[in-house]
Amino acid sequence: MVIKDGIHRAKDLYDDLWKLYEGKICKRYTTGFKDLDPIMRLTKPSFILMTGTPNCGKSSLTFDILMRTAKKHDFKYVIFSPEHSLAVNLKRLIEKYVQKPFDSMFDNRCTVDEVQEAVSFINEHFYFIDKKGDSPDIDWIIDRARFCVNEFGCDGLVTDPYNEINPARSNLREDEHISLLISKIKRFNRETNTITFMVAHPTKQIRNADGLFEVKSLYDVSGSSHWNNKADIGVIVTRDFERGQTKVRVAKVREVDVQGNIGEITLRWNNATKCYDSIIENKF
């Protein structure tokens, strides 16, 4: 019997099934943070949502994970982050690599030799995309990301933040546009076996009993409930400036135990290294 295109039987999936069984597919990778690993593991393919209050450090934490996985797993990433210039994005990665400040006002800033070493590493592991004169839509971004996967063997895409992507949604409502956008990214991830980190801002700010702004759930992300519904992993970042602590809460895990678990850890921002440090008070 001839099976119609697009229909699959169990025997057609036999090879992939045993690759799953043997751990060759859906391999779990460390985030580079020992404390974060029990509640968050990177797998390919996956769509990871990073959100949190303004200036909470969600982008910086994302860059920390990128650099740590580039060093640990030799991962390569495509970065679309137009809130900063391309040179500033490079500077941010240099700080993550050297673990020292870049700017001249810091006494412990990285040396010329350290900058050159960092640039050499970053040149082999990171690719920056931007569209001159206009905000690109998601198709333009995916097209460049796919090229980088095919030509350079990239492992992941970073879009930071969502609202810098040209909606180009014609008559679609915003929630319909977001659903379609996530579906396009997840299909790209499946077809290329890659990871996407999407940074998205919340739609509203709520103060808790301590007077701190917080994002209570992924449903608070601007635009649509699809952020929660379609994300494989959803992370909420909240910073307590008075205590110098950053709460990292994994609020959504599609494949529990494989991709992580619902839970929360505490990190501390280290201004001397421009990176996050683990602290003792972690709970799972």
Secondary structure by P-SEA (a helix, b strand, c coil): ccccccccccccaaaaaaaaaacccbbbbbcccccccccccccccbbbbbbbccccaaaaaaaaaaaaaaaacccccccccccccaaaaaaaaaaaaacccccccccccccaaaaaaaaaaaaacbbbbbbccccccaaaaaaaaaaaaacccccbbbbccccccccccccccaaaaaaaaaaaaaaaaaaacbbbbbbbbbccccccccccccccccccccccccccccccbbbbbbbcccccbbbbbbccccccccccccbbbbbbbcccccbbbbcccccc
